[in-house]
């Protein structure tokens, strides 16, 4: 096990009816900006529940944070915060809205050009307090300090992180999943699965608790993921998927173990250039990354094959091949394509994405920094 | 899954050499009272590491917190805090020292008779900040808000809990386990195991993540526990046991699931009356509790048999019997007796402990409140 420091200070309120806890979770004297996305919360009852809970608060709203939240849209919210003196941000949405709100919370108090937080890694010295009502389990952003923001003008998709933007609380009510489109549900399951894999499928450091926890999340997502679609889904299936997605990226399973994140870095570029959903890119890249890194990841691939997939590993090479095939089959089981051609893309992608990786300094990815640009190109070519 | 609220704000610093992080974890201007137990920390290098880390701080010390920390001893420390104006408590020890320090932190600022916090459940309105250097992995007290204090005059052993006494940080350096006596190591493994069981072995609520996490801890403790003794133990074995013990009682695996704690309630009385170590009492009571509650716990006993012990459950009754036998065998594998007679005690225990339970209002224990005093008597009689 590697040395680590870990804390997660986000207060979780989990379960049916928990949106009402907003009333006491946000200070009574706060001036709250409620930030959301395309307006689905007005159709599924979430907006109404939030309004009711904030009945005695002073609040306004900003709508229109898009998937892959853009710097440009976020800066409109920042202007509104500054002009109207909001001092608390409430994100009501999925990972995109939450990531956007993290940037809004930091940018509103930033002294200088806020793009520098992303483009130059400028230090965030303060941020407005942030709370979350999660409407789409997927990214884990509701209880971590990471955010990824896109620049529509430059095709950049860049991360920043600071504990100052970690949500103070997050409301997780599985009932909000009832009205989610199938595509978003599939995105969530795949995103949570790949988050777990990025922290698990590296090399062994004999961190038994972390390994068992990661395997528990993978097993749960594989068991519940394919059943999460439709109106007749049980509350428990939704609850298990939602809690898995939060636990997959709240820092716990990654504490004390090596991490990869190469799949994410390549995936981010695919989204930035071709507009694919984040999870769609992960489902394409992960199986190819597993193939490309078969040797350095050998021990963990076998552990995954055995403990998560229940495969016979007496022929290790065959087991690894099966494990990769079963991972891809799992993505298919939640109706998630795993090839570039499924989106009308071909070999031309490789050079374009490699150029993007190079431009962003992503020339050595993975837990050993051994995924060179050449290997990334191979991964992309094999992804066609 | 049941609704829940969960947060754990204790900052964990895990790994070799982490005691040095005290320097920056405690405010520079704090006046720190370092509280410890019998002085073993002066022989194993921990005291020296703490002293070095606090080189630039103002600090004093209070030694002598005993196993099953007593109200009487804690009140001596409270007097010292009040007289000398300490404003930060640093617990250096295992669960007893930490539990004692939680009470000291609360009692020092309590307006009235501090025993009322325990005896009458009086509300704690403030407490001194508390940090921890853990020297014995076992109770999980280093990152939770619970404390159990004994009254030497009255044979009471009573709990209190408030987030005000949750440690701000906890340093977990597995190297401190090198010099622990075998009895304390065994106590730690058993304590962590039974903490997990109290939150796992109840009835199913389809909380898949919580179940998998609990099973991961049980598996890890069963794999690593028997190897934790002696000088030649690898760092990883110690680290896995230490992290398991913290995760077993930091609130995570118990969030959203029913909990039992009947074994603990009976065990506390055994310690209060006969002076057995806490874990010794748990190893006696748990197997008997499993037998007594075989029917209400049936589904979870079978899940435990299958997933943790790898047993064939095609004959469910036989599998449950084997599961109980294997649990007891695991305790023996860490040199932990499982019978009252191993401590020279017999049937006379039953009436005495039942009277204690009655006196403390523990007349209906367990996840269904179905363990009546008669059932507790059965459990004790079978424990001989």
Interface residues (C-beta under 8 A of the other chain):
Chain A: X1 X2 X3 X4 X5 X6 X7 X8 X9 X10 X11 X12 X13 X14 X15 X16 X17 X18 X21 X205 X206 X207 X208 X209 X211 X212 X213 X215 X216 X217 X219 X220 X223 X224 X234 X235 X236 X239 X240 X243 X244 X247 X252 X255 X256
Chain B: X1 X2 X3 X4 X5 X6 X7 X8 X9 X10 X11 X12 X13 X14 X15 X16 X17 X18 X21 X205 X206 X207 X208 X209 X211 X212 X213 X215 X216 X217 X219 X220 X223 X224 X234 X236 X239 X240 X243 X244 X247 X252 X255 X256
